[in-house]
Amino acid sequence: MTMHSENGVNHSSYIKVYSDATFRSQINTDGIFELNFDGVVDLALTPDAAEKVYAMLGEALPELRELAEAQLVG
């Protein structure tokens, strides 16, 4: 667990979020995008970080879908 950042992360841990979780989001007064998963996990992203995550998800989504479909068949 990282408590002090020298690499752009203030705190890190592994979580898995399922599609049945309740997703909530807002932009706070500091311009940070806050995303909450089922009231359990909060993720706060700067605008630049949010754009990077968005792009990464967009690139990975076709492969994720392909893997999910293969698991349903197999």
N, C-alpha and C positions, 0 to 999 in steps of 0.2 A: 504494500500500500504506500503510495507516494503522498506525503503530506506537504512538501515544499517543492515548488516548481522551478525547474531549470529547463524544462522541455515543453512547456505549454499545457501541462496537466496539473491541477491543484490537488486532485485526489483521484485515485483509480481503483476500480474493482470490477469484477466480472459479474454481469447480470444477464439473464435471458428473459426476454419479453415475448409473451405469446399474444396472438391476435385477439384473444378474448379479454385482454386487459383493457381497462378504461384509460384512454389517452386524453390528456388535457394540455393545452398550451396557451401561452400568453407572451407578449413582449412587455418586459418590465420598464420602469421609468428610466433605467440606465441604458435601454436599447438592447438588452440581452434577451435572447429567445429562451424561454423556459418551457420545458416539456416534462410532464409528470405522467408516470405509469402507475395506475391503480392506487394512487396515494402513497405508494411505497418508495418509488425512486424518482428523484428530481434530476434533470439534466439541464444545465445552463450553458448556452452556446453564444459566443460573440457572433456578430453578423458574418464575419469572415469564416469562422469555424462552421456555422450553420450552412454556408454556401458549399464548403468542402464536403461536409457530410451528405448534403443533398446530391452533389455530383457523384460521390462514391456510391451511394445507394442506387442512383440511376444507372451507373455502369454495372453494378453487381446484380441488379434485379433479374435480368434475363437468365443468368446462370442459377440464381436461387430458385426461380420458377422451374427451370429444367430439372434441377435436383429434387425439388419437391414432387414433381410429376413422376419422376423415376422411382421415388420411394413409394408412391401410391400404386404403381404398376407392379413393382417387385416386392 
